[in-house]
């Protein structure tokens, strides 16, 4: 059976991180991974996120998994947290998931199935491939901004991907290490950079339709989302100036 590192970046998620970890524990009871580590990266939270995660350790240890909680000294950004975990993870496959499980953890089966059957190095969850799988939608203005953003990404980077920003992505160990070593962005535009690097390095990427539900309490603000537009230009600039070599 393949081994799995499950990465959860978390910022001020004390109200739901333990619930999410218990959901992950129930999924792991029947999942075909061995061994498993769950890495929660507390990104300088001020609400006791790390302590809440540690309190749910039994949900992971009871099914033979290991829970690791690592803390950034300050709020460094989601991209920084994911990059750090990708460099510290130990196992064959690495899944990045949002703390609120807006994509249910069971959707990992879809990504693993696609990776195994198609020989892909990276399999990413997508809301755009089959929008009928979306349960709770974002407000219309945010959905419109998301479509404009992804059109911008395709035009500027050439990435043939319809949804780069779904926070549910699977990497094999080699891809995770090589991408993380070259990553430069720490904000929400890091998703585009990681996929751009995957393509540049020759890794095969699959975009897979997954279930997804909008969380009205998401920490992603409109301002943060708009800042990701400039990050797309930074990706191209970094490539032109040789920062990815």
HELIX and SHEET records of a PDB file:
HELIX    1   1 UNK A   17  UNK A   28  1                                  12    
HELIX    2   2 UNK A   49  UNK A   55  1                                   7    
HELIX    3   3 UNK A   57  UNK A   61  1                                   5    
HELIX    4   4 UNK A   78  UNK A   88  1                                  11    
HELIX    5   5 UNK A  105  UNK A  107  5                                   3    
HELIX    6   6 UNK A  108  UNK A  118  1                                  11    
HELIX    7   7 UNK A  131  UNK A  133  5                                   3    
HELIX    8   8 UNK A  140  UNK A  157  1                                  18    
HELIX    9   9 UNK A  173  UNK A  182  1                                  10    
HELIX   10  10 UNK A  190  UNK A  200  1                                  11    
HELIX   11  11 UNK A  222  UNK A  240  1                                  19    
SHEET    1   A 7 UNK A  66  UNK A  71  0                                        
SHEET    2   A 7 UNK A  33  UNK A  42  1                                        
SHEET    3   A 7 UNK A   2  UNK A  10  1                                        
SHEET    4   A 7 UNK A  93  UNK A  97  1                                        
SHEET    5   A 7 UNK A 168  UNK A 172 -1                                        
SHEET    6   A 7 UNK A 122  UNK A 126 -1                                        
SHEET    7   A 7 UNK A 205  UNK A 209  1                                        
END                                                                             
